Amino acid sequence: MWTEENNSLKKTFTFKDFSQAFAFMTRVALIAEKMDHHPYWVNVYNRVEITLNTHSAGDTVTEKDHKLAAEIDKLIA
């Protein structure tokens, strides 16, 4: 579940191993590039933490963030 805190949407994803986490990040990157909306993320081994907000809207959460979050969730479903 995405949580909203400090003007950002945040979610942590956990995978079997680094390869699965990296593959997920690659799929997210392709979607983000198409949407011209790029996440802040951290990857450590099998965990990917994603933070979304819209810089051009004063670093706040916008519909653009919610749309990207929904597309990311589809990758896991």
N, C-alpha and C positions, 0 to 999 in steps of 0.2 A: 504494500500500500504506500502510495506517495504521501508524504507529510509536508505541510506548508509551515515553514519557520524562517524567520529572519529574511522575509521577502524572497524566498526561494522554495521551489519544490524539490524534495530530496527523497531518494530511495536507494537502498543497498540490495544488490543482487549477488547471490552466492552460487557458484558452479562446482562441478566435480573437481576441476583442476584449472591450471593456468591456460591451457589451450582452449578450453571451452569459454573461459572468461574473455580471452582475447578475440575469439571468433565472434562473440556477442558484441564486443566493442566495435569490431569491423562492420557488422551489420547496422549498428546504431550510427556509426559514422556516415554510412551511405545514405541513410534516411535523413540525418541531420543536414548533410550537405544539400540534398534536394530541397529541404525546407528552409535553407539558409538560416539555420538556427543551431548553434553549436554549444553543446553542454560543457560544463566543468565536470571533470571526473577524476577519480583516483582508482587505480588498480593495484592491488596487492595480492599476489598469487591467484586465488580463486574468487576473490571478492572485487566487485566493481561498485563504487559509490558514485551516484550521479546527482548533480545539482543543476537545476534549471532556473533561470530568470532571464528577463529581457533587458539587455544593457541599454538599448535605445529608448526604453521606457523608464529610465531611472533605476535600473536594477530591481524591478518589481516583477511579480508574477502576472503574466498576461495570458490571453487565450492561446497565443503561440506556444507557450510553455505547456499548457494543458494538452494541446494537440500533439506535441512531440512526445509527451509522457504517454499518451494513449497509443501512439505508434510503437513506442519502445515496449509497452506491455504486450502488444500483439506478438512480439518476437518470443515471448516466454510462454504464451498461452498454448 
